[in-house]
Amino acid sequence: MENWRSESDLYCNRMEFKDKNFMRSKSGLFKIPDTNLLPFFLYIRPNFFKMQLRTTFAILAALSLMAAFPLHAQNINTTYRSKISYPGQTLANIWGYTYRGKEYALVGASKGLVIVNITNPDAPQQIVQIPGPDNLWKEIKTYQHYAYVTSEGGQGIQVIDLAKLPSPTLDSHFYTGDGAIAGQLNTIHALHIDETKGFLYAWGGGLFGGGAKIFDLKADPYNPKYVGKYDQLGYVHDGYVDNDTMYSCHIYAGQFAIVNMADKSAPELINTQTTPDVFPHNTWLAPDRQTILATDEKNNSFLSAWDVSDPTDIKFLDKIQSNPGTNSIVHNTYAKGHWAVTSWYKDGFTIVDITRPNNLIQVGNYDTYAGSGSGFEGCWGVYPFFPSGTLIASNIGAPGELYIISPNYVRACYLEGKITDGITGANLQGAQIQVIGTTPLLQEISATSGLYKTGQEAEGYYKVRVSKTGYQDFETYIHFQRGELILLDVPLFPNGLLNLTGTVINHSDGQPVNNASVWLYGAPTPSSTTTDAMGAFNFNNIKAGIYNITAGAPGLGMGMLSGQTIVGSTGVTIELFTTLRKDAMNDGIGLSEQATEQWRFTQNPFTTETLFQYQFKEAGATITLLNSLGQIVQTAELSGSEGQMSFGTGLPAGIYFAVLQQDGKEISVKKLVKS
């Protein structure tokens, strides 16, 4: 057991970091940068920080307010700008085109492609509707200044030259094949364009059993040239292609495929992968080029993420639903920066943070449809790639509706960790992790490995509860912050009560200390008692767990047993010291001593607040108060070279760390106890 030794009310400890350039950002210490997907590590003296985290910072007055904000309410981080209705027509998929500083929505209406100038999202202007097959299904993509439209209504690929925009007079024609398939191209379900290599891929339809048909656009984009097909796995519903790598969705086979399309006459199948609901509708490659997103067009379906960094060894990462339990159907997903923007039929569209693809978190949505549940009404498509950030979405109708929305892309707040048995250290499967106060309740279940991953859009202070049958509930407060990963490993202890006894002695002569104050914390409610004439104390009927035990007496200062795992009735001894233990990091001398660098807390432990007093050779120091998670709970720049300020008001009982910095360097760290 480590014994903390001090005189008066002061004790201190050195905090060391494994990497001197530890995680840092403008807003404080211990933050994990957006680009870092690895956990952060702190090295602190033994038994000092074990992630038991029974008592962490919370602004209690804010908790009731935070509970009023739901996790996934309607229309989060999105702002409605305008809407255009199309009486007598339905809408299918949509795309966008930017030309000479103006932004255009390309809308797949049932009677033909509609082009709308949305440069001013509050006052969109329809330019023209170009007649096409009168059919519900329309899919659009662009290459250079050309738009390509396909339909289940037939007539092959409609090619439209957009170069004359904003003029409504645009050249267009229908391409039905050439060479080996001259005149044979008719119905097509969807399409994608490999813009890197300049090839159009047409999916579905009747030709080649619905396999992929490939067309060269490079020489003359207005007149595509047929160059090959891929029908080894039969019907292709949709897909994504870039740089000759194809991720094709074989919806009826229940899998997506990865295919090397470098040789269009002899495609090479690399691998296949079954999706969660065995009905893959579309795929889209994330910006990291190592993650593929997939959707399953079924009731109660998922957006899923897969690691394809090694195409021969595809690994599942995570899956997410828009509104779990509503039976809604996902449709088309697209990746933009850190986010996946996905149309979700009756749920409208969602925005999911995909920065950590093994922990997908919904951070925004807009509901374009009044109803909910299963069925193919609502939002067909969404397009998020305009340079202005404006987003468009299509509601099927009728009447069909074009929504113009301004999204606010925010990062997710992440919570990850491991649940173990507090006595044996064994991994605990099936432990329930809940974030109290979220609506609907955010909850996750630990896996066989004991690991769990979750998170939320909302920032703020929330209570996290971990529970499992046969074990005591664990609760702590977490400060969720966007773009930050909070690592919370929790040991759960079995149910049952035990007794803790102990003795407080004077280190100098070994004699018992009468009437010493003793504090026990680690349980939801800290306890305190005093020693008898023999220096003895006891705490009865406490639960097994990890505790800190502190004792103090006038004139003898304070001692502490830190991070004690107590799983049975036991006894402990706490020593009190009359002189401050000196070590390499001891710069916290009392202000009464003559020294050039002086700082202290007048009370430690304290019950309400403690006064921080300081005197330095020069101004410019800052002090930061951290909770036992390493999260910043208070920070201040010190006014002048000497003065004082109070800390601790509003904090619950627990352990805190005061980090003193000067000229960007950590001078010292002190451990505080609020009892």
DRENDREN-296372 format. One record per residue: x, y, z of N, C-alpha, C in turn. Coordinates in steps of 0.05 Angstrom, whole numbers, plus 5000, padded with zeros to 4 digits. Layout:
N
XYZXYZXYZ
...
//
This chain:
675
501749765000500050005000501850255000
501050444983502650684982501550885002
503251005017502451195038503251475030
501351655029501951935022502552085048
504852235049505852355073506052655070
505152805090505353095088505153225116
505653485117505153645140502953845135
501853955156499554135153497453995137
496354135117494254015101495253945073
497853945069498953915042500153645038
499453525015500953305005501053324975
503053194964503353224935504452964923
504352944897505352714883506252794856
508152654845509052714818507452564798
506652694777505352564755507252554732
507852324721509652294699508152194675
509152274651507852204626509652014610
508451814598509951624583511351764560
510051954547511152104525511152394533
513452524533513552804541511852984524
511552894498509753044481506952914482
505852904505503352764509501052914495
498752784493496452904478495853174488
495553364470495153644477493453774455
491853964463490454134444490154414455
488954594440488654864449486954894474
485154704477483254724500484154574524
486554444523487454324548489054064544
489653934566491153694566489453444562
490753234554489552964553487552924531
487353104512485453064490486752894468
485152734455486152564434485552704408
487452764391486952904366485152744348
483652884329481752754311483052534295
485652574287486852384269488052144283
488052144310489251924325487151724333
487351484323485451284330486351094351
488651164364489750994385489051094412
488850924432488351024460490651194470
490051354489492151504502492951364528
495451404536496451264559497651474579
497151434604498451584625499951404642
502451484649503851324669503851494695
502651384716502451514741503251324763
504151414785505251244805503351014812
504350784821502750544825500350604843
498150464838495750484853494450764853
495350924834494451204834492051244816
492051114793489951164774489250894760
487150764769486550494760483950484744
482950714735480550734720478150634735
478350614762475850544776473950784775
474951014777473451264771470751274785
470751224811468251224826467251514829
469051704831468151974836469552154817
468152254797469152434777467552684776
468552884762467353154763464653164750
462853314762460253364749459253634759
458253794741456854034749453953954754
453353904779450753784786448453944776
448654204777446454374769445854344739
447954264724447554234695446353974687
446353774704445453514696442553504689
440853644704438053644698437453784672
439153984665438754114640439553934617
441853794620442753624598440853404593
439453304613437453094609435253174591
434753434588432553524571433253514542
435853474535436653464507436953184498
435353094478435452814469437952754453
438652494452440952414436440352434407
438152324397437552344369434652454367
434452714370431852834366431552894336
429152984328428653054301430253294292
431453274269432853504256435053614274
437053454279439353534295441653624276
442853854282445053954267444453994237
441954054231441154114204439154344205
439254514184437454744183435954754156
433354754158431754764134432155034120
432455034093432755284078430455324059
429655114044427355144026426554874015
424354864001423254613990421754673964
422054493945420454513920418854263917
416254293912414454063908413954023879
413453763871412953693843410253543841
408053693840405353563838405253383813
404153143817403852963795406352803788
408552843804410952693799412152583825
413452363823415052253845417952323839
419552313860422452363857423952113866
426152053851427951833858430551953867
432751863857435351963867436052233855
438052353867438952623860441952633859
442952843847445852893846446253193844
448853273844449353563843451553623822
451553873814453453973794454154263800
456754323800457654593806459154693781
458354933772459455043747459555343749
461955453745462455743745461255873770
461755743793460955863818458055823825
456555693809453755643814453255353820
451355293838450855013846448054933836
447954693824445454593812444754323824
442154303831441054043839440153893813
440953643810440053483788438153273800
435553313794433453173808432152963790
432152713799430952493784427952483787
426452653774423552653775422452443756
420052353761418952123745418652193716
418252453709417852523681420352633667
422552623681425052713669426752863689
429352903681431253043699430453333702
430353423727429853703734432553833743
433154063732435554213740434754463755
435754493780434954713797437454863806
437455133803439655293813439155343843
440955233859440655263888442855433900
444155593884446355753894445455923918
443056033916441756153939439855943950
440555803972438955583981436255673992
435855923998433256024007431356093984
432456113960430856193937431756033912
431255773912432155603889430555683864
431755643841430455713816430655473797
428455373789428455143770429155243742
431155113730432055193703430455053682
430254793684428954633662428354353672
426354223660425953933662426353813635
428253623633428853493608427353233607
425453203588423752963587425452703586
424452503599425652233599423452023603
424251773607422251563611420451643635
417851613632415951673654415951433673
417751453693418251223710419251313737
418551173759419451243786422451243788
423851043777426751003781428351193763
429951353776431951523762434451533778
436751503766439351533778441151713761
442651893774444252093760447052093771
449052123753451852173760452952373740
455152503746456452693728459352623722
460252703699463052683691463752923674
465753073683466353333670463853503669
462953603645460553763645458153613633
458153353638455953183628454553043651
451853023648450252863666449352613652
449252393667448352133657446052043674
443751983660441351903674440551633665
439951453684438951183678436151143691
434650953681432050903691431150613686
429550513703428250253698426150273676
425550523668423650573646424850523619
427450473617428750403592430050643578
430550603552431850793534434850833539
436050653554438950653557439850873576
442051003568443251223584442651483571
441351673585440951943575443352113582
444552233561446952393565446152683560
446852863579446053143578448553313581
448953493562451253683564450453923580
451753963602451054183621452554433616
454154443595456054673591454654933587
452154933577450755183571449255293595
449255163618447855263641448955543648
447155723657444455683666442255703644
443055683619441155673598439455423600
436855433595435255193595435455023570
436855123550437154983525439654813526
439454563531441654383535441554153515
443854083504443953853486443753593501
442153393491441953133503441152923483
441652673489440852453472440852203489
439651983478439651723491441651543478
443351423494445351233484444350953491
444050783470443050513474445050293468
447550363467449650163463450950193435
453350083434454850083408456449823407
457649773384459249543381457749283387
458849123406457648863412454948873424
454149103435451449133447449849353434
450449413409449049633395446049593396
444649793406441749793407440549613429
442249483445441249293465440949413493
442049653497441949773524439249903528
437849803548435049903553434749983582
433649803598433149873626435849853642
436250043660438550043677437650143704
438450003725437550073752439150303763
441750303761443350513774446050523759
447750713766450250743753452250873772
454850843765456950983779459151043759
460751253765462851333746465551333761
467451183750470151183760471451433748
471351653763472351903753475351903750
476751733766479651723764480551603737
479151403727479851273702477951343679
475651473685473951563663472151343651
471051163668469250953659466550973673
464450923658461750913670460950623673
459850553697458850293703455850303706
454450143689451550133691450749873704
448949893725448249663741445349583735
444849323738442149213736441049223707
438349213705437149193679437148913668
436348883643436048613632438548503619
440248673608442548583593444548453611
445648213602447548063617446547983645
443947933647442847853672443048053694
443248303686443448523706446348573716
448348443703451048483711452048763703
454448833710455549103705456249123675
455449353664456349423636458149663638
460449653625462549853628462850013602
463050283605463250453581465450663585
467050703564469250893564468251173558
468851363576467951633572470251823564
472651733565474951913563475152053536
474951903514475252023487473052213480
470552133486468252303479466052253500
466052413521464052363542461152373533
460652513511457852543501456952283487
458952123478458351873464459951643477
458851523498460251303511460851073492
462950923499463750683483463750443501
462350233492462249983508464949843507
465949763531468549633532468549363547
466449293561466549043575464249013595
464248783609462048723628463148563651
461648553673462248383695459648253704
459447993699456947843707457547583721
459947553732460747303745458947233769
457947433783456247383806453347463801
452647493776449947553769449247853773
446747903780445548163782447048353801
447648593791448848803807446849023811
446149083835444049283841445249563840
447649603851448949863853451849813860
453350023864456149973871457750233869
460350193875462250423875464750323861
465950503844468350433830470250673831
472750623837474850823835477450693829
478850813809481550723802481550423796
479550343781479250063771478649863793
478049953818477049763838474149793842
472649583838469749593840468749453865
466849583879465449473902462549433894
461849213882459249163870457349033890
454849123890452749033908451048823894
451348573903449748353892447448303912
445348463909443248483929441848213934
441348063913439947813916441747593926
444347613922446247423932447047493961
446247733970446747803998449647884004
451147973984453948033989454848263970
457048393979458348573960460948433952
462048513929464448393919466548613914
469048533916471248713909472548593884
472648753862473448653836475548833824
477748723814479748863799478748893771
478249153763477149203736479149323717
481749293723483849403706483649293677
483049043675482648923648479648883645
478349063629475449063627474448813612
476148683597475448433583475648193601
477148213623477547983641477648083670
475448173682475448263710476248043729
477648123750478647933770477247963796
475647753804474247763830476347713852
476447903871478347883893477047753917
474647853925473447753949470447823950
469047693967466247763972465647774002
463547924009462947954037459847974041
458847794058455947804065455548034084
453348184080452748424097450848344119
450448524140448848444163446048344157
444648474138441948394132441748244105
444048174094444247994070442648114047
442748374043441248504021442548774014
445148764006446649014002445549173979
444849423985443749603964445849783951
447549923968449650083956452150073973
454350153962456950173976458150443970
459950533988461350783983464050773998
466150853985468850843997469251094014
470251054039470751284057473351414048
473751674056476151814049478751684057
478751524078481251384086482051174066
480251104047480650914026481350634037
480650594062481050334074478350224085
476250394084473650314096471550334074
470050134071467750134054465150144070
463250314063460650324076458650184059
456750044072454749894057452049924070
449949914054447249924064445649684056
443849594073442049364067439249464065
437949444042435349564037433149374047
433049334073431049164086429849304110
427549204120426449304145428449254167
428649454186430349424209433349384201
434249534181436849484170438949674181
441449634171443749774182445449904160
446750114168449150214154451550074167
453249954151455449804162458049904151
460249854166462949944158464749694158
466549684138468249454134471149554128
473049414140475849464134476649314109
477349464087478149334062481049414055
482549484076485349554070486849324058
486149084065487048834052484648714039
484148744013481748644000481348344002
483548204007483347914010482447824038
482348024056481547964084479748184095
477248184086475348394094474548354123
474548574139473948554167471548734174
469648624189467348784198468248974220
467349224219468049424238465749504256
463549584245461249674261458849704244
456449724257453949784243452249964260
450450104247448850304262446050324248
444050384265441350434255440550724261
438850834244437951104248436351134274
434250974276432450964299431950674307
433650554323433250274330430450224341
429350004332426749924341424350024324
424950194305422650304289422250154263
424149964257423849794233424449944207
425850174208426250344185428350214166
428350314141429950194119432050394110
434550314109436650474099436750454069
437750674055437750664026440550724015
441250984010443751053997445551194017
448151124017450051264035452351374018
453351604028455651744014457551844036
460151824031462151914051463152194043
463052374063464152644059465852704084
468452724080470252784102469952584124
469452684149469152504172466452374174
464652424154461852354158460752184135
458852014142457151874123454452004123
453452094099450852214097449052014082
446851934095445351694086442351754085
441151694062438251704060437051454073
434851494088433851284105430851274104
429751294080426851284075425251434095
423651304112421751454129423151604151
425751564155427251714175428651964163
428152014137429552234125432452164118
434352334126437152264123438652304149
440852174151442552184176445352274169
446752374189449552434187450952274209
452852114201454251934220457251994219
458452034243461352074245462751804240
464351794219465751544212468751564217
469651764232472451794238473651544251
472151434269472851174281470850974269
471550844247469650674233468750434249
470250364270469450144287467650244310
466850494309464950614328463450834315
461450754299459850944284457851094303
457751364301456051514319454451714302
451751704305450051894291450252174304
450752374288451152644298449252844286
447552764267445652944255443552794239
441352934234439252814217437253024209
435752964189433453134181431252944171
428852964182426652794175424952934154
424952814130423352934108420552814106
419852634124417352484121415952474147
413252514146411652534171411352264185
411352044170410951784182413551654192
413451414201415851264211415350964207
417550814211417350524210418250414183
417250174177418150034152416750154128
417650074104416450164080418250354064
417650384039419350524020418350804013
417050934032416351214029418551384043
418651644035420551824048422851894031
425251904043427552014030428951794013
429051853987430451663968433451723968
434151973963436952043959437752293973
440352323976441552563988444152613975
444852873972447352953959448753153976
451253093987452553274006455053413996
455653403969458253473960458553753948
456553923951456854203941459054343956
460654513942462854663956461854833978
459354943976458355123996457554974022
457354704020456354544042453354494041
451954634024449054594021448554294015
446354194026445653914022442853904010
442453713991439753673980438853393985
436153363988435053093993432353073977
431752833968429352793952427352623968
424852723970422652573982421052453959
420452203961419252053938416552183930
414752233949412152343943410152123937
407852173923407352433909405752623927
406152893923408152993904410952953914
412852923896415652913903416553183914
418553173931419553423944422553423944
423653653936426553703938427053883962
428553773981429253924005432054044002
432354294010434954424010435654494039
437854384049438454384077441354484081
441854624103444554694111445354514135
447254334131448054154152450254284169
450354204194452554284212454054034220
456253984208457753744213459353764239
458753604258460153614284461253334289
463353334305464653084312463152944335
463352684336462052534357463652544383
462352474405463652444432463752144436
466152034440466551754442467051654471
465851424476466251284502466850994496
469250904504470050634499471550524523
471650264525473150144548472749844550
473349744574473149454579471949414606
470249204608468949134634470148874643
471048864668472348624679471248564706
471648314715471048244743473148364761
472248524781474148664798475848494815
475148244819476748064836478547894819
477447764798479047574782480447714758
479447944750480448074726479447964700
477647764702476547634678474847834662
474747804636473047964619470147904625
468448114626465648074631464048134606
462747934595460947964572458148024582
456648184567453848234573453348444594
455448594602455048814620453749044604
451849184617450349394604451549664611
452249814591453350084595451150284586
450250464604448150654598449150934603
448351114586448751404590446151524599
445851574625443351664636442751944628
440151994621439252254613439052294584
439852094567439552124538436852014530
435752124508433152044498433352004468
433051754458432651514474435151444489
434851264509437051194526439351074510
441751184512444051074499445150844516
445250614504446250384519447750194500
449650044512451349864497451849624515
452449394502453049144517455949064511
457348994532460148904529460248644514
462348614497462748374481464048154498
464647924485465947704498468647794509
469947964495472548074504472348264527
469848334535469448544555469448824544
470148854519470349114506467549224499
467349484500464949624490465749884476
464049974457464550224443461950354438
461750604446459250754442459951054441
458051224441458451514440455851654433
456051914430453652074425454352344412
452352474403452752734391452952954411
451452934433451153154452453653174470
454553424473456653474492455453514520
457053514540456053574567456753364587
455653394611456253214633453953014636
454552754635452552544637453452334657
451552214670452151984687452251734670
454451584674454751324660454451104681
452650914675452150694693452850424679
454350264694455049994684453849794703
452449594692451049404709451149124697
451048924714450848644706449748484729
448048294723446848134744448947994761
448648014787450547894806452748084814
452848324802454948514808453748784818
455348934832454449204840454449384816
452549564815452549764794454949954798
456050044776458150244777457050504764
457450734776456550984765458751194767
458951354746460851574747459751794728
460852034731460052244713462252284692
461352324667463252354645462652624631
464752764624464453014608464952934579
462752914564462952854535463753104520
465753084503466653304487467153214458
466353374439466453294411469353244401
469553024387472152944376474052814396
473052774421474752654441473852374448
475852204453475451934462475851914492
473851824506474151774535474451474539
476651394551477051114557476151054586
474250884589473250814615473150514619
475250404632475350124639474150094666
472349904669470849884695471049604706
472249574730472049314744469449304760
467749104755465349064771465848864793
464748924817465148754840462548614847
462748364857460348214864458848344886
456248274887454548384909455548264936
454948404957455748324984456848545000
456848525027457748735045460148625062
461848805070464148735086464848955105
466748905123467649105142470549185137
471149445141473849545139474649665166
476849555177477849665203480649775198
481549945216484250055213485250205237
487750285235489050435257490550665245
490350895258491951135250494151165270
496751185261498951205279500751445271
502251545291504251755286506851615276
507751695252510051565241512551595258
512851815272515251865287515651675310
513551595324513851425347512151175347
510451145325508750905323506450905341
505951125355503751135374501051185360
498851075371496251125359495451415361
493951515341493051795341490051805348
489451925371486751945380485252165366
482652125360480852325349481852425321
483252255306483952325279481452295261
481252465241479052445222479852245200
478052065192478551865171476251885151
477051895125475051905104475451665086
473151555077473051325059471451405035
472651405012471151474988471951284965
470051264947470151064925467350954921
465750964942462850894940461351144931
458851114921457351354913457251564934
457051484960456851674982459251645000
461151835001463451815018462651795047
464351655063463751625092466151745107
465551815133467651915150467251825178
469351815194469151735222471651845236
471851795262474151885278475251645293
477851665300479151445314478551465344
478651235358478351225387481051275400
481051225426483551265442485851095433
485250865420487350685410488050745381
486950965369487451025341485850855322
483950695332482450505315480050645303
479350545279476850625266475650395250
473150415243471950205227469750315210
469350195186467150245168465649985164
463149975172461549725170459749725145
459249485136457349435114457949595089
460449595081461149725055461249505034
461049595009461149404986463949364977
464549134965467149084954467649294932
470149374929470849574909473549684913
474049904898476650044900476250304915
477750344936477350564954479950724958
479650974966481851134977481151195006
483051165024482651205053484551425062
483451635073485051865081484651925110
486851995124486652065152488252325157
487352475177488752725183488252805212
490152945224489853045252491353305254
490353495271491753755274494653715283
496353855269499253845275500653605264
499253415253500453175242500053145212
498553325200498053315171496353085163
496852965140495052765128496552535116
495252305115496352075101494151945085
494951795065492851665048493751395038
491851215037492150955024490550984998
491950974975490651044950490150794933
487750784921487050574903487050294915
485850264938485850004952483449834942
484149594932482049404924481249244948
478749284957477849154982475548964974
476048704977474048504969473348324992
474348375015473648225039474248385064
473148305086473648455111476648455117
477748695122480548725124481248955143
483848975150484749195167487049345153
487349595158489449765146490649935167
493050045161494450235179495150475163
494550715174495250965161497151115179
499351205167501351355182501051655177
501351815197501452105195504252205200
505152405184507852505185507852795194
509852865210510053135219511853305200
513253185182514953335163514253245135
514453435117513753375089515853205076
515052995063516952825049518052975025
520752995022521953135000522552934977
522053024953522852854930523553044907
524152924884525153074861523153274850
520553234857518553414846517453594867
518653614891517453774912518054064908
516254214895516454494893514154624909
512554464923510154574936510654634965
512654784971513254854999511355055010
511055075036509255265048510155555042
508255735042508856005035510456145058
510456025081511956155103514956105100
515755915083518555865080519656055059
522256095060523556285042524356125017
523056194995523656064970522756244947
523756204924523056364901520556264887
519956004889517555884877515955754898
513555854904511855754926508955734917
507655504924504755484919503655264937
501155294946499955094963496955134963
495554924972492754934978492454935008
490855125018490755165047489354935061
487554795047486254565059486354335039
487254105048487453865032487753625050
485553465054483053475039481353715048
479253765031477453985037474553885034
472654025045469853935044468254105025
468654365023467154545006468854654984
470954804992472954914973475554944987
477654974972480355014983481555264969
483155404984484355644975487155584964
487655674939490255634926491855894929
494255874941495956104944498556054929
499656274917501956234900503756484901
506356434897508356654895510556554877
510956684853512956604834514756844827
517056784815518856994807517657174785
515957054768514857214746511957114740
510357284728507657214721507557034697
505056944690504756774666504156484671
503856404696503256124703500256074699
499555824694496755734693496455494710
494055454721493455214737490955084725
491054824722488854664711488154444731
485554424736484554214754483353994738
484253744742483253514727481853324746
479853184735478552974750480152714747
479152494759480652244758480652114731
478952224712479052134684481252274668
482452474680484252644665482852864649
480352904654478853114640479153384655
479353594640479553864652476853944663
476854024689474454124701474554414709
477054524710477354814716480154894708
480355124695483055224688483055524691
485355634698485555924703488356014698
488656254687491156384685491556544711
493856514723494356644749494956934744
493657104759493857394757496357484772
498357594756500757684769502557464778
504557534793506457334803505757224830
503857354844502957234870500057304874
498657134889495857184895494556934905
491856914903490456684912487756664897
486656414896484056374885482956114896
480256084895478955844907478455634886
478555384894477955154877476054974892
474454824877472854604888469954654892
468954904890466154954894464454804873
462454654882460754514863461654234855
464154164864465153894856464153684876
463653444867462953224885465453124899
465152964919467452854933469052684914
471652684917473352524899476152614898
477652504879480452564875480752754851
482452954854482953144833485953194831
486853304809489653364805490053644795
491653794809492254074801494854074786
494754154760497154164743498054454740
500454514749501454784747503354804723
502854994706504455034682505655314681
508055334670509255594666510955584640
510555774623511955784597511455524581
509055414583508255174568509354924579
510654924603511654684615510354624641
510054354647508854274672510854304694
510354474714512154514736511754294757
509154244763508554044784505653964782
505053744795502353644797501753574826
499553654837498753584864496053434864
495853254882493453094885491753224907
489153274900487353394919485153194926
484053214950481853044959479653214969
477253184957474853304969473353084983
472853125009471752915026468852975033
//
